[in-house]
């Protein structure tokens, strides 16, 4: 049985082999690779994550498919907000910040407009799903 790690590795490999394009559930969707430093381990982690653009910022959602807990990468960015992002064939550093209201809801709704499944994630959990803004470090 494949693990989430195995699935992520397959998506990451496909992303890098195809200039940021992948098939399956992410076909035709915007996807980035988020590099974080583990809050506890100090090790680098790479997670494929759907995103929506807001002006020159990249917006990602810590939905974990509507699970009752936040994804591990969320805690990593709280501990180490300087991250590396891969989009298409480009790789750059960004600063991650948790959006606050009313911007959080506006950005979450913008993601729903692009990927309607995010509405279902919001209904599956009682937690307020964090919205993360990635701003390129100049």
NUTOR-424825 format. One line per 8 residues: number of its first residue (from 1); for each residue x, y, z of N, C-alpha, C, O. Coordinates in Angstrom, 2 decimals, padded with zeros to 5 digits, always signed. Each point is the difference from the previous one (the first is absolute). Layout:
REM residues N
NUM = X Y Z X Y Z X Y Z X Y Z  ...
//
This chain:
REM residues 138
1 = +000.85 -001.19 +000.00 -000.85 +001.19 +000.00 +000.89 +001.25 +000.00 +000.97 +000.07 +000.75  -001.30 +000.90 -001.58 +000.84 +001.19 -000.07 -000.34 +000.94 +001.15 -001.13 +000.05 +000.49  +002.13 +000.68 -000.08 -000.16 +000.96 +001.08 -000.15 +001.39 -000.60 +000.22 +000.21 -001.19  -000.58 +000.75 +002.04 -000.08 +001.39 -000.45 +001.36 +000.45 -000.51 +000.09 +000.76 -000.96  +000.98 -001.23 +001.62 +001.35 +000.35 -000.43 +000.25 -000.48 -001.43 +000.53 +000.74 -000.82  -000.91 -001.99 +000.52 +000.18 -000.57 -001.33 -000.80 +000.79 -001.05 +000.50 +000.30 -001.08  -001.75 +000.04 +001.43 -000.84 +000.77 -000.93 +000.62 +001.37 -000.25 +000.07 +000.46 -001.15  +000.38 +000.21 +002.22 +000.64 +001.30 -000.16 +001.23 -000.10 -000.88 +000.22 +000.85 -000.87
9 = +000.60 -001.88 +001.10 +001.22 -000.16 -000.79 -000.34 -000.18 -001.48 +000.69 +000.56 -000.86  -001.73 -001.32 +000.56 -000.41 -000.19 -001.40 -000.43 +001.33 -000.62 +000.35 +000.29 -001.15  -001.11 +000.51 +001.89 -000.46 +001.29 -000.51 +001.20 +000.93 -000.18 +000.10 +000.69 -001.02  +000.82 -000.66 +001.99 +001.19 +000.85 -000.08 +000.84 -000.39 -001.22 +000.44 +000.88 -000.75  -000.22 -002.16 +000.54 +000.79 -000.46 -001.14 -000.66 +000.40 -001.31 +000.68 +000.47 -000.92  -002.00 -000.66 +000.82 -000.73 +000.37 -001.21 +000.06 +001.51 -000.22 +000.20 +000.45 -001.13  -000.37 +000.33 +002.19 +000.06 +001.47 -000.05 +001.34 +000.44 -000.60 +000.03 +000.80 -000.93  +001.06 -001.34 +001.46 +001.34 +000.41 -000.44 +000.30 -000.50 -001.41 +000.74 +000.66 -000.74
17 = -001.27 -001.78 +000.35 +000.25 -000.55 -001.34 -000.80 +000.73 -001.07 +000.35 -000.07 -001.18  -001.42 +000.77 +001.57 -000.92 +000.61 -000.97 -000.19 +001.50 +000.22 -001.08 +000.54 -000.25  +002.13 +000.14 +000.72 -000.02 +001.46 +000.16 -001.19 +000.48 +000.83 -000.61 +001.02 -000.31  +000.29 -001.77 +001.37 -001.05 +000.42 +000.91 -001.39 -000.50 -000.32 -000.96 +000.36 +000.68  +000.83 -001.18 -001.71 -001.31 -000.54 -000.36 -000.10 -001.45 +000.47 +000.95 -000.77 -000.10  -002.12 +000.42 +000.64 -000.24 -001.37 +000.44 -001.39 -000.45 -000.46 -000.84 +000.83 -000.35  +000.62 -002.13 +000.36 -001.30 -000.54 -000.39 -000.82 -000.38 +001.22 +000.16 +000.57 +001.08  -001.03 -001.52 -001.27 -000.84 -000.47 +001.11 -000.89 +001.10 +000.52 -000.50 +000.82 -000.78
25 = +000.27 -000.79 +002.11 -000.92 +000.99 +000.56 +000.49 +001.44 -000.16 -000.78 +000.94 +000.14  +002.07 -000.76 -000.42 +000.54 +001.36 -000.16 +000.11 +000.44 -001.45 +000.49 +001.09 -000.28  -000.94 -001.93 -000.67 +000.09 +000.35 -001.42 -000.69 +001.33 -000.26 -001.16 +000.19 +000.37  +001.88 +000.73 -001.01 -000.57 +001.30 -000.34 -000.10 +000.97 +001.17 -000.50 +001.11 -000.17  +000.95 -001.51 +001.34 -000.07 +000.86 +001.19 +001.37 +000.63 +000.28 +001.03 -000.48 -000.48  -001.04 +001.55 +001.25 +001.26 +000.63 +000.37 +000.57 -000.73 +001.22 -000.70 -000.21 +000.99  +001.95 -000.15 -001.10 +000.65 -000.77 +001.05 +001.40 +000.57 +000.21 +000.68 +000.37 -000.95  -000.27 -000.30 +002.20 +001.37 +000.40 +000.31 +000.59 -001.02 +000.95 -000.71 -000.79 +000.63
33 = +002.03 +000.82 -000.54 +000.70 -000.83 +000.98 +000.47 +000.92 +001.11 +000.73 +000.96 -000.24  -001.16 -001.26 +001.45 +000.33 +000.79 +001.18 +001.09 -000.71 +000.78 -000.18 -001.12 +000.47  +001.33 +001.79 -000.34 +001.12 -000.54 +000.79 -000.04 +000.68 +001.36 +000.09 +001.22 +000.10  -000.22 -002.02 +000.95 +000.00 +000.54 +001.37 +001.09 -000.70 +000.80 +000.51 -001.05 -000.39  -000.17 +001.67 +001.51 +000.93 -000.60 +000.96 -000.86 -000.51 +001.16 -000.80 +000.75 +000.56  +000.98 -002.03 -000.22 -000.80 -000.61 +001.05 +000.09 +000.74 +001.32 +001.09 +000.33 +000.47  -002.24 -000.05 +000.13 -000.06 +000.72 +001.28 +000.74 -000.76 +001.10 +000.64 +000.61 +000.85  -000.74 -001.94 -000.87 +000.66 -000.82 +001.01 +001.29 -000.61 -000.52 +001.01 -000.02 +000.71
41 = -001.03 -000.49 -001.94 +001.14 -000.74 -000.53 +001.12 +000.88 -000.52 +001.17 -000.39 +000.03  -001.51 +001.59 -000.52 +001.00 +000.85 -000.63 +000.37 -000.47 -001.40 +000.88 +000.58 -000.64  -001.55 -001.62 +000.15 +000.26 -000.56 -001.33 -000.89 +000.68 -001.04 -001.09 +000.47 +000.30  +001.59 -000.43 -001.54 -000.81 +000.56 -001.08 -001.10 -000.98 -000.41 +000.23 -001.21 -000.08  -001.42 +001.76 -000.17 -001.14 -000.77 -000.49 -000.52 +000.69 -001.24 +000.02 +001.23 -000.08  -000.50 -002.00 -000.90 -000.57 +000.55 -001.22 -001.41 -000.55 -000.15 -000.22 -001.21 +000.04  -000.74 +002.12 -000.20 -001.40 -000.40 -000.15 -000.61 +000.66 -001.23 +000.10 +001.22 -000.16  -000.73 -002.02 -000.72 -000.76 +000.60 -001.09 -001.28 +000.61 +000.56 -000.69 -000.62 +000.81
49 = +000.39 +001.83 -001.23 -001.13 +000.73 +000.56 -000.70 +000.80 -001.09 +000.66 +000.67 -000.80  -001.97 -000.73 +000.76 -000.77 +000.83 -000.92 +000.15 +001.46 +000.42 +000.14 +000.31 +001.18  -000.16 +000.57 -002.17 +000.09 +001.43 +000.34 -000.89 +000.81 -000.93 -000.43 -000.46 -001.06  +000.16 +001.68 +001.51 -000.67 +001.00 -000.82 +000.85 +001.27 +000.15 +000.56 +000.26 +001.06  -000.48 +000.51 -002.14 +000.76 +001.24 +000.08 -000.89 +001.14 +000.43 -001.18 +000.06 -000.36  +001.76 +000.85 +001.13 -000.67 +001.22 +000.42 +001.01 +001.11 -000.22 +000.91 +000.20 +000.81  -001.06 +000.53 -001.92 +001.01 +000.96 -000.47 +001.31 -000.77 -000.16 +000.04 -000.99 -000.74  +001.04 +001.42 +001.41 +001.29 -000.68 -000.16 +000.25 -001.03 +001.11 +001.11 -000.50 +000.14
57 = -002.14 +000.21 +000.63 +000.14 -000.96 +001.11 -000.60 -001.35 -000.39 -000.92 -000.08 -000.81  +001.45 -000.96 +001.43 -000.53 -001.35 -000.17 -000.76 -000.35 +001.27 +000.50 +000.22 +001.11  -001.69 -000.76 -001.25 -000.84 -000.31 +001.14 -000.23 -001.51 +000.05 -000.42 -000.61 -000.98  +000.72 +000.02 +002.14 -000.22 -001.43 +000.20 -000.91 -000.19 +001.21 -000.10 +000.87 +000.87  -000.55 -002.00 -000.82 -001.00 -000.26 +001.04 +000.42 -001.23 +000.80 +000.31 -001.05 -000.58  -000.28 +001.17 +001.90 +000.38 -001.11 +000.89 -001.23 -000.87 +000.30 -000.37 -000.19 +001.15  -000.25 -000.33 -002.22 -001.28 -000.70 +000.15 +000.16 -001.44 +000.47 -000.84 -000.50 +000.75  +001.90 -000.17 -001.19 +000.20 -001.43 +000.29 -001.27 -000.78 -000.32 -000.40 -000.91 +000.73
65 = -000.24 +001.31 -001.85 -001.21 -000.70 -000.44 -001.17 +000.10 +000.95 -000.92 -000.82 -000.06  +000.94 +001.81 +000.94 -001.10 +000.15 +000.97 +000.20 -000.82 +001.27 -000.94 -000.17 +000.78  +002.16 -000.34 -000.57 +000.30 -000.76 +001.21 -000.14 +000.90 +001.24 +000.04 +001.22 -000.12  -000.21 -001.82 +001.30 -000.16 +000.80 +001.21 +001.28 +000.70 +000.47 -000.04 +000.86 +000.88  +001.19 -001.23 -001.46 +001.28 +000.60 +000.39 +000.64 +000.68 -001.21 -000.30 -000.33 -001.14  +001.18 +001.27 +001.43 +000.74 +000.69 -001.06 +001.10 -000.92 -000.54 +000.46 -000.90 +000.70  -000.05 +001.12 -001.96 +001.11 -000.79 -000.54 +001.31 +000.36 +000.71 +000.14 +001.11 +000.51  +000.79 -002.04 -000.49 +001.30 +000.24 +000.66 +000.70 +001.22 -000.57 +000.65 +000.74 +000.73
73 = -000.77 -000.53 -002.04 +000.71 +001.14 -000.59 -000.48 +001.34 +000.58 +000.76 +000.97 +000.00  -001.99 -000.91 +000.48 -000.50 +001.23 +000.62 +000.83 +000.35 +001.23 +000.38 +001.16 +000.19  -000.10 -002.14 +000.64 +000.80 +000.23 +001.21 +001.45 +000.32 -000.36 +000.67 +000.75 +000.70  -000.20 -001.33 -001.80 +001.35 +000.30 -000.46 +000.13 +001.47 -000.38 +001.01 +000.63 +000.33  -002.01 -000.08 -001.03 +000.11 +001.41 -000.39 -000.19 +000.95 +001.18 +000.53 +001.11 -000.01  -001.28 -001.54 +001.03 -000.10 +000.83 +001.20 +001.36 +000.10 +000.67 +000.39 +001.07 +000.48  +000.34 -002.19 -000.44 +001.32 -000.03 +000.63 +001.07 +000.63 -000.89 +000.92 +000.65 +000.50  -001.04 -000.83 -001.81 +001.01 +000.47 -000.95 -000.71 +000.62 -001.21 -000.19 -000.68 -001.01
81 = -000.21 +001.97 +001.10 -000.81 +000.59 -001.07 +000.74 +000.26 -001.32 -000.64 +000.27 -001.01  +001.96 -000.36 +001.01 +000.73 +000.13 -001.25 -000.01 -001.36 -000.70 +000.55 -000.97 +000.52  -001.18 +000.90 -001.68 -000.19 -001.26 -000.72 +000.58 +000.13 -001.40 +000.34 +001.09 -000.45  -000.26 -002.22 -000.23 +000.37 +000.00 -001.42 -001.21 -000.53 -000.77 -000.68 -000.93 +000.44  +000.43 +001.55 -001.59 -001.16 -000.34 -000.81 +000.48 -000.36 -001.40 +000.87 +000.67 -000.57  -001.44 -001.74 +000.01 +000.21 -000.34 -001.40 -001.33 +000.17 -000.71 -001.00 -000.60 +000.40  +000.99 +001.42 -001.45 -001.18 +000.20 -000.84 +000.47 -000.14 -001.45 +000.89 +000.73 -000.44  -001.47 -001.65 -000.28 +000.47 -000.26 -001.36 +001.46 -000.44 +000.07 +000.33 -000.97 +000.67
89 = +000.53 +001.70 -001.37 +001.44 -000.31 +000.04 +000.76 +000.98 +000.88 +001.23 -000.07 +000.10  -001.95 +000.97 +000.55 +000.62 +001.03 +000.84 +000.07 -000.45 +001.47 -000.91 -000.67 +000.50  +002.00 +001.04 +000.16 +000.17 -000.30 +001.43 +000.46 +001.28 +000.68 +000.95 +000.65 -000.44  -001.63 -000.28 +001.53 +000.33 +001.25 +000.69 -000.34 -000.10 +001.48 -000.75 -000.88 +000.43  +001.31 +001.82 +000.35 -000.32 +000.07 +001.42 -001.22 +000.89 +000.20 -000.21 +000.97 -000.74  -000.58 -001.32 +001.75 -001.19 +000.79 +000.32 -000.16 +000.03 +001.52 +000.51 -000.85 +000.73  -001.23 +001.87 -000.29 -000.35 +000.09 +001.41 -001.46 -000.39 +000.13 -000.87 +000.54 -000.70  +000.59 -001.48 +001.60 -001.36 -000.49 +000.22 -000.64 +000.76 +001.16 +000.63 +000.20 +001.04
97 = -001.86 +000.21 -001.23 -000.75 +000.69 +001.06 -001.43 -000.54 +000.01 -000.59 -000.25 -001.05  +000.05 +000.09 +002.24 -001.38 -000.48 +000.15 -000.93 +001.19 -000.19 +000.13 +001.02 +000.67  -001.08 -001.16 -001.59 -000.96 +001.07 -000.28 -000.98 +000.14 +001.17 -000.38 -000.99 +000.62  -000.01 +002.22 -000.35 -001.00 +000.27 +001.02 -001.27 +000.51 -000.69 +000.02 +000.38 -001.17  -001.12 -000.38 +001.91 -001.27 +000.46 -000.56 +000.04 +001.52 -000.21 +000.67 +000.70 +000.76  -001.36 -000.20 -001.77 -000.88 -000.69 -000.94 +000.75 -000.61 -001.20 -000.59 -000.69 -000.82  +001.90 +000.97 +000.73 +000.76 -000.49 -001.15 -000.01 -001.53 -000.09 -000.04 -000.55 -001.10  +000.08 -000.13 +002.24 +000.02 -001.47 -000.01 -001.20 -000.56 -000.77 +000.16 -000.86 -000.86
105 = -001.35 +001.35 +001.19 -001.21 -000.49 -000.66 +000.00 +000.37 -001.48 -000.39 -000.81 -000.84  +000.80 +002.03 +000.50 +000.05 +000.42 -001.41 +000.91 -000.93 -000.80 -000.35 -000.43 -001.10  +001.53 +000.12 +001.65 +000.96 -000.85 -000.71 -000.48 -001.45 -000.06 +000.20 -000.68 -001.01  -000.82 +000.21 +002.08 -000.53 -001.38 -000.02 -001.08 -000.11 -001.08 -000.03 -000.97 -000.76  -000.85 +001.97 +000.68 -001.05 -000.01 -001.01 +000.58 +000.08 -001.41 -000.56 -000.57 -000.94  +001.68 +001.26 +000.78 +000.67 +000.08 -001.29 +000.51 -001.38 -000.42 -000.06 -000.37 -001.17  +000.56 -000.40 +002.15 +000.44 -001.37 -000.29 -001.19 -000.86 -000.40 +000.09 -000.80 -000.93  -001.21 +000.96 +001.63 -001.21 -000.77 -000.33 -000.45 +000.29 -001.43 -000.44 -000.91 -000.71
113 = +000.55 +002.17 +000.28 -000.38 +000.36 -001.37 +000.82 -000.81 -001.01 -000.52 -000.38 -001.05  +001.79 +000.12 +001.36 +000.87 -000.74 -000.90 -000.13 -001.51 +000.19 +000.00 -000.76 -000.97  -000.11 +000.32 +002.24 -000.10 -001.42 +000.33 -001.15 -000.20 +000.98 +000.20 +000.08 +001.21  -001.40 -000.35 -001.71 -001.20 -000.09 +000.84 +000.09 -001.01 +001.14 -000.74 +000.12 +000.98  +001.61 -001.11 -001.07 +000.16 -000.98 +001.06 +000.37 +000.61 +001.35 -000.25 -000.60 +001.04  +000.85 +001.78 -001.06 +000.38 +000.65 +001.25 -001.22 +000.41 +000.83 +000.11 +000.16 +001.22  -001.26 +000.00 -001.85 -001.23 +000.30 +000.75 -000.36 -001.20 +000.86 -000.42 +000.15 +001.15  +000.58 -001.35 -001.70 -000.29 -001.22 +000.74 +000.97 -000.18 +001.18 -000.42 -000.43 +001.08
121 = +001.67 +000.77 -001.27 +000.98 -000.11 +001.10 -000.45 +000.85 +001.18 +000.11 -000.42 +001.15  -000.60 +001.61 -001.45 -000.45 +000.91 +001.05 -001.19 -000.58 +000.76 -000.12 +000.21 +001.21  -000.75 -000.94 -001.91 -001.19 -000.59 +000.63 +000.35 -001.23 +000.84 -000.73 -000.35 +000.93  +001.83 -000.32 -001.27 +000.37 -001.24 +000.70 +000.58 +000.20 +001.39 +000.06 -000.95 +000.78  +000.37 +002.17 -000.45 +000.70 +000.21 +001.26 -000.57 +001.18 +000.78 -000.58 +000.92 -000.58  +000.76 -000.97 +001.88 -000.45 +001.11 +000.84 +001.12 +001.03 +000.19 -000.26 +001.11 +000.49  +001.49 -001.46 -000.87 +001.10 +000.97 +000.18 -000.07 +001.07 -001.08 -000.54 -000.23 -001.09  +001.07 +001.39 +001.39 +000.14 +001.05 -001.01 +001.25 -000.36 -000.80 +001.10 -000.01 +000.55
129 = -001.27 -000.27 -001.82 +001.13 -000.43 -000.83 +000.90 +001.19 -000.30 -000.46 +001.01 -000.55  +001.74 -001.12 +000.91 +000.92 +001.12 -000.24 +000.27 +000.23 -001.49 +000.10 -000.94 -000.80  +000.02 +002.21 +000.45 +000.38 +000.43 -001.34 +001.37 +000.64 +000.13 +000.22 +000.86 +000.85  +000.71 -001.30 -001.70 +001.38 +000.46 +000.08 +000.33 +000.82 -001.24 -000.30 -000.40 -001.13  +000.92 +001.54 +001.35 +000.44 +000.87 -001.08 +001.51 -000.14 -000.14 +000.74 +000.16 +000.97  -000.30 -000.48 -002.17 +001.43 -000.11 -000.30 +000.42 +001.20 -000.82 -000.44 +000.18 -001.14  +001.31 +000.64 +001.73 +000.48 +001.21 -000.68 +001.46 -000.19 -000.35 +000.83 -000.32 +000.85  -000.53 +000.52 -002.11 +001.36 -000.16 -000.50 +000.97 +000.90 +000.76 -000.28 +001.17 +000.23
137 = +001.43 -001.74 +000.17 +001.04 +000.79 +000.65 +000.81 +000.65 -001.09 +000.51 -000.68 -000.90  -000.38 +001.97 +000.96 +000.69 +000.75 -001.08 +001.46 +000.17 +000.32 +000.73 +000.60 -000.79
//
